[in-house]
Structure formats: structure tokens, C-alpha cells
Amino acid sequence: MATKKKTAKKTTAKKKPVQAGPRRQPENPLPRQHQPKPGQEHKLDPQPRYLAPGYAGSGKLEGMAAIITGGDSGIGRAVAVLFAREGADVAITYLSEHRDARATKAAVEEEGRRCIAVAGDVRDPYFCERVVKRAVKEFGRLDVLVNNAAYQQHRKALEDIDDEQLQRTLQTNIGGYIHMARAALPHMGEGASIINTSSETALFGSKHLLDYSATKGAIDAFTRSLAANLLERGIRVNAVAPGPVWTPLNPSDKPADEVAEFGKDSDMGRPAQPEELSPAYVFLASPACASYISGVVLPVMGGPRG
């Protein structure tokens, strides 16, 4: 006798977004929106949250000076604000987003610290040398470098990535990190640190971010290698690997309907806000917190899978 196979009905229960911080963060669906590159933070809806009102400074970076690339918006802006709240003067670099850069500068100064904003492209090694020299001249020292500037462009197939995109991605995401570190190191001494921004794509890949994911994997390898190289000099090198974060990077890359669902597939079912990432950078930058930590890629992905 033939037996009928039972077909189980698939249930597609909607993942409930997780809220685990001191205030509720925006959830999907986000408003449909798209911007031309490089993207402007002041045009995003909702505005990325970077002030971290629940975070109280305690002098972890008192008297120190930092450079943050890509500091005009997103993670870079949030890190600049918390570094200032912890007592550091901050120099930021940015490409051409002048209005956003002014807002970051104002936010740092609101915390009572000095800030300089320098426009330029980290693909240019001479620009990297120039911004380091200016920061050292302005602040008299350099204790922390945060390599954060990034470029990404989704493509459906490898054949769709032309040479121009490939070189821009490589030279921004890994070339720029090397240029900045090389320029900064002559001015950094024992107790200083370098923090690189990696990505969950370095661990898990991304089928439509082939070149971007490759550079993020290279950043992880560069982080561990440079950490070993600088160990005897007492300079620590670490990285932060974020999951999806609400910044201008994705709305200037994806179609508007995809932007509306950005981050919903993460373990927490929503994108992170920049202020949820920035404390990790403070932790790694502070000698009081992380003096015995080097060569680590710290995942901040909203869960074990990102």
C-alpha cells in the first residue's frame, strides 16, 4: 500500500528585532531612500545615532590625540564623539562631505576637545602623510589611529566589477589603511594603538560584495601581522568587525527598496546604530582597558553570526 508523504508547512515567522541597550533603536522597515556616492549623513532618514547619551566618560583617553579616517559620518563620527568624551583631541579625514564633517567637528568640540577636519583621499599616500603631520603639529602627539574609511559597491557577478571599481575598493579599504599606518607610526610610541575597521564579511563573505569582502579579509590579516610586527615597540593593533550598521555607506550603494530592509537578517533583526559600535573602539584604544590585547578582531555583530 502506498503511503502519502506528509508535507510540513513552512512557517516564516517574522524575526522580532532585539533591543538590548539603554534606549530603543530604529527597526525595519526603514524609509525607502537612495543617495549618490559617497553619501551624506544629514540626508539619511532616520538620522544615525552617534551621541550615545547613556555613555559616561571617565578619562580613559585623557590627554591623548587620535586620527580617525572616514570621521565625517557613521561609525567614524560616533567614535570621534566618544574619544572626545574620554578626553582625546581628534583629527578626522573625509572625502568631500563638508557639511557632515562640520557636524562631527562641532560634536567633538561640544565634548570640550579640539578637532580638525581634513578633506582628502586615503588612496593618496601624500595626503595621508599630510594629515598626520597636521595632527601632530596641532596636538603635539599622536596616540591612536582609527582606519575607518571605506568604499563598497554591490555587484551581482564578478564580471560586473570593472577595473576602476576594483582599484578604488582595494586602494581605499586596504591600501589606505597601510598608507595611514605607515605615515602615523613614526609619531607613535609605547602605549599607542591602531584600530582597523573590518566587517562581518571578512568572516562570512558576501555574494554581492566580492571585492569589498576580500579587502575586509585583508584587513584582518594586516591587523594580526602588524600587531606582531609592532609588539616589541609597545604599539597595539586591533580591529573591530561590525555587522550591518546604519550609515551612509549602504543607502548610497543599494536600491531604495533594499535599504528599507537593511539589517533585518542580522541576529538581532535590525541594523546597529553607530553609537552601539563606538564603545568597542574606546575599549581597544584605552591602555587602561586593553593594554594586554593586540592582534584581535573584535566582532560587534549583534550575535554569533552577524
C-alpha positions as CSV (number, residue, x, y, z in Angstrom):
1,M,0.0,0.0,0.0
2,A,1.4,3.3,-1.0
3,T,1.7,5.9,1.8
4,K,1.2,9.5,1.3
5,K,4.2,11.7,2.2
6,K,3.3,14.4,4.7
7,T,4.4,17.8,3.7
8,A,5.2,20.0,6.6
9,K,4.1,23.6,6.1
10,K,6.9,26.0,6.3
11,T,6.4,28.8,8.8
12,T,8.0,32.0,8.0
13,A,7.7,33.8,11.3
14,K,9.0,37.3,11.3
15,K,12.0,37.8,13.4
16,K,11.3,40.1,16.3
17,P,14.0,42.8,16.5
18,V,16.1,42.7,19.6
19,Q,16.5,45.8,21.8
20,A,19.3,45.3,24.4
21,G,20.6,48.8,25.1
22,P,19.7,51.8,27.2
23,R,17.3,53.2,24.5
24,R,15.2,51.7,21.7
25,Q,16.9,51.8,18.3
26,P,15.2,52.2,14.9
27,E,13.8,49.0,13.4
28,N,12.9,47.8,9.9
29,P,11.3,48.7,7.7
30,L,13.4,51.9,7.3
31,P,12.2,54.6,4.9
32,R,12.9,53.8,1.3
33,Q,15.9,56.0,0.2
34,H,18.9,56.2,-2.1
35,Q,21.8,58.6,-2.4
36,P,24.6,59.1,-4.9
37,K,28.0,58.2,-3.5
38,P,29.8,59.0,-1.2
39,G,26.5,59.6,0.7
40,Q,25.6,62.3,3.2
41,E,24.6,61.6,6.8
42,H,22.5,64.7,7.1
43,K,20.2,63.4,4.4
44,L,19.5,60.0,6.0
45,D,16.1,59.1,7.5
46,P,16.3,58.3,10.3
47,Q,19.4,60.1,11.3
48,P,22.1,57.7,12.5
49,R,22.5,57.8,16.3
50,Y,26.0,58.7,17.4
51,L,25.8,60.6,20.7
52,A,25.5,57.6,23.0
53,P,23.7,59.6,25.8
54,G,23.9,56.6,28.1
55,Y,27.7,56.5,27.9
56,A,29.6,58.5,30.6
57,G,33.2,59.3,30.0
58,S,35.8,58.5,32.7
59,G,39.1,59.9,31.3
60,K,40.1,56.6,29.6
61,L,41.9,58.7,26.8
62,E,42.7,61.8,28.8
63,G,45.4,64.0,27.1
64,M,45.6,61.7,24.1
65,A,45.3,62.6,20.4
66,A,43.7,60.5,17.7
67,I,43.2,60.4,13.9
68,I,40.0,58.8,12.5
69,T,39.6,58.3,8.8
70,G,36.1,58.5,7.4
71,G,35.2,60.5,10.5
72,D,32.6,62.7,9.0
73,S,29.8,60.2,9.4
74,G,28.7,56.8,10.6
75,I,31.0,54.8,12.8
76,G,33.8,57.3,12.4
77,R,31.7,60.2,13.8
78,A,30.4,58.1,16.7
79,V,34.0,57.1,17.6
80,A,35.2,60.7,17.4
81,V,32.5,61.8,19.9
82,L,33.3,59.1,22.4
83,F,37.0,59.6,22.1
84,A,36.4,63.3,22.9
85,R,34.2,62.4,25.8
86,E,37.0,60.2,27.1
87,G,39.5,63.2,26.9
88,A,41.1,62.9,23.5
89,D,41.7,65.5,20.8
90,V,40.6,64.3,17.4
91,A,41.5,64.8,13.8
92,I,39.1,63.4,11.2
93,T,39.6,62.8,7.5
94,Y,36.8,62.7,4.9
95,L,36.4,62.7,1.2
96,S,34.1,65.5,0.2
97,E,31.2,65.5,2.7
98,H,31.9,69.0,4.1
99,R,28.6,69.6,5.9
100,D,28.8,66.2,7.7
101,A,32.5,66.9,8.6
102,R,31.5,70.2,10.2
103,A,28.8,68.4,12.2
104,T,31.4,65.9,13.5
105,K,33.8,68.7,14.4
106,A,31.0,70.6,16.3
107,A,30.1,67.4,18.2
108,V,33.7,66.8,19.3
109,E,34.1,70.4,20.4
110,E,30.8,70.1,22.3
111,E,32.6,67.5,24.4
112,G,35.2,70.0,25.2
113,R,38.1,68.8,23.0
114,R,39.8,70.1,19.9
115,C,39.0,68.8,16.4
116,I,40.4,69.3,13.0
117,A,38.8,68.1,9.8
118,V,40.9,67.5,6.7
119,A,39.4,66.7,3.3
120,G,41.2,64.2,1.1
121,D,41.5,60.7,-0.2
122,V,43.4,58.0,1.7
123,R,44.3,56.3,-1.6
124,D,46.8,59.1,-1.9
125,P,49.9,58.4,0.3
126,Y,50.9,62.1,0.3
127,F,47.5,63.1,1.7
128,C,48.0,60.5,4.5
129,E,51.4,62.0,5.3
130,R,50.0,65.5,5.3
131,V,47.1,64.8,7.6
132,V,49.4,63.0,10.1
133,K,51.8,65.9,10.1
134,R,49.0,68.4,10.6
135,A,47.5,66.5,13.5
136,V,50.9,66.1,15.2
137,K,51.6,69.8,14.7
138,E,48.1,70.8,16.1
139,F,48.0,68.4,19.1
140,G,51.7,67.8,19.8
141,R,51.3,64.0,19.7
142,L,49.6,61.0,18.2
143,D,48.3,58.1,20.3
144,V,45.6,56.4,18.3
145,L,44.9,55.8,14.6
146,V,41.5,54.5,13.6
147,N,41.5,53.3,10.0
148,N,37.8,53.5,9.1
149,A,37.4,55.0,5.6
150,A,35.7,52.5,3.2
151,Y,34.3,52.1,-0.3
152,Q,31.8,49.4,-1.3
153,Q,29.7,48.7,-4.4
154,H,27.3,45.8,-4.7
155,R,27.6,43.8,-7.9
156,K,25.7,40.6,-8.9
157,A,28.7,38.9,-10.6
158,L,32.5,39.1,-10.6
159,E,32.3,40.0,-14.3
160,D,30.4,43.2,-13.3
161,I,33.3,44.6,-11.3
162,D,35.4,46.7,-13.7
163,D,39.0,47.7,-13.1
164,E,38.1,51.2,-11.9
165,Q,35.9,49.8,-9.1
166,L,38.4,47.1,-8.2
167,Q,41.2,49.5,-7.8
168,R,39.1,52.0,-5.8
169,T,38.0,49.3,-3.4
170,L,41.5,47.9,-3.0
171,Q,43.2,51.2,-2.6
172,T,40.7,52.7,-0.2
173,N,40.0,49.7,2.0
174,I,43.4,48.2,2.4
175,G,45.8,50.5,0.6
176,G,44.5,53.5,2.6
177,Y,44.9,51.6,5.8
178,I,48.6,50.8,5.0
179,H,49.3,54.4,3.9
180,M,47.8,55.8,7.1
181,A,49.6,53.4,9.4
182,R,52.9,53.9,7.6
183,A,52.6,57.7,7.9
184,A,51.5,57.6,11.6
185,L,54.0,55.1,13.0
186,P,57.0,57.5,13.2
187,H,54.9,59.6,15.6
188,M,53.6,56.8,17.8
189,G,55.3,55.4,20.8
190,E,54.8,52.9,23.5
191,G,51.2,52.7,24.6
192,A,49.8,53.9,21.3
193,S,47.4,51.8,19.2
194,I,46.0,51.3,15.8
195,I,42.4,50.2,15.3
196,N,41.1,49.0,11.9
197,T,37.5,48.7,10.9
198,S,36.9,45.2,9.5
199,S,33.5,43.7,8.7
200,E,31.4,40.6,9.2
201,T,32.0,40.0,5.5
202,A,35.6,39.2,6.3
203,L,34.4,36.1,8.3
204,F,31.3,35.1,6.3
205,G,31.8,36.6,2.9
206,S,29.1,38.4,0.9
207,K,27.9,37.1,-2.5
208,H,27.4,40.6,-4.0
209,L,30.3,42.3,-2.2
210,L,33.1,40.2,-3.7
211,D,35.9,42.9,-3.8
212,Y,34.8,44.6,-0.6
213,S,34.7,41.3,1.3
214,A,38.2,40.4,0.0
215,T,39.6,43.7,1.3
216,K,38.0,43.2,4.7
217,G,39.7,39.8,4.9
218,A,42.9,41.5,4.0
219,I,42.3,44.0,6.9
220,D,42.1,41.1,9.4
221,A,45.4,39.7,8.1
222,F,47.0,43.1,8.1
223,T,45.8,43.7,11.7
224,R,47.3,40.4,13.0
225,S,50.5,40.9,11.0
226,L,51.1,44.5,12.1
227,A,50.3,43.6,15.7
228,A,53.1,41.0,15.6
229,N,55.4,43.5,13.9
230,L,54.9,46.3,16.4
231,L,54.8,44.1,19.6
232,E,58.3,45.0,20.7
233,R,57.6,48.7,20.3
234,G,54.6,48.5,22.7
235,I,52.1,49.6,20.0
236,R,48.9,47.6,19.9
237,V,47.0,46.8,16.7
238,N,43.4,45.5,16.8
239,A,40.3,45.6,14.6
240,V,36.5,45.9,15.1
241,A,34.3,43.8,12.8
242,P,30.8,45.3,12.7
243,G,27.7,43.7,11.3
244,P,25.1,45.9,9.5
245,V,25.3,49.5,10.7
246,W,23.0,52.4,9.7
247,T,25.4,54.7,7.9
248,P,25.5,56.5,4.5
249,L,27.5,53.6,3.1
250,N,24.6,51.3,2.2
251,P,21.9,53.9,1.2
252,S,24.5,55.2,-1.3
253,D,25.0,51.7,-2.7
254,K,21.7,49.7,-2.6
255,P,18.4,50.4,-4.3
256,A,15.8,52.1,-2.1
257,D,13.6,49.0,-1.5
258,E,16.6,47.0,-0.3
259,V,17.7,49.9,2.0
260,A,14.3,49.6,3.7
261,E,15.1,46.1,4.8
262,F,18.8,46.7,5.6
263,G,20.0,44.7,8.6
264,K,16.8,42.7,9.1
265,D,18.7,39.4,8.6
266,S,21.1,40.0,11.4
267,D,20.8,38.0,14.6
268,M,19.2,41.0,16.3
269,G,16.8,41.5,13.4
270,R,17.8,45.1,12.8
271,P,20.8,47.2,11.9
272,A,23.1,48.6,14.6
273,Q,23.3,52.3,15.2
274,P,26.8,53.8,15.2
275,E,26.6,54.6,18.9
276,E,26.4,50.8,19.5
277,L,29.8,50.3,17.9
278,S,31.8,53.2,19.3
279,P,32.4,51.9,22.8
280,A,34.3,48.9,21.3
281,Y,36.8,51.4,19.8
282,V,37.2,53.2,23.1
283,F,37.9,49.9,24.8
284,L,40.6,48.9,22.3
285,A,42.1,52.4,22.3
286,S,42.4,52.8,26.1
287,P,45.6,51.5,27.6
288,A,43.7,51.2,30.9
289,C,41.3,48.7,29.3
290,A,43.2,46.8,26.7
291,S,47.0,47.0,27.5
292,Y,47.3,43.2,27.0
293,I,45.1,43.0,23.9
294,S,46.7,43.1,20.4
295,G,46.1,41.2,17.2
296,V,42.4,40.8,18.0
297,V,39.5,41.2,15.6
298,L,36.6,42.1,17.9
299,P,33.2,41.1,16.4
300,V,30.3,43.5,17.1
301,M,27.7,41.9,15.0
302,G,24.5,41.6,17.1
303,G,25.1,37.9,17.7
304,P,27.4,35.0,16.8
305,R,26.5,35.0,13.1
306,G,26.1,38.7,12.5
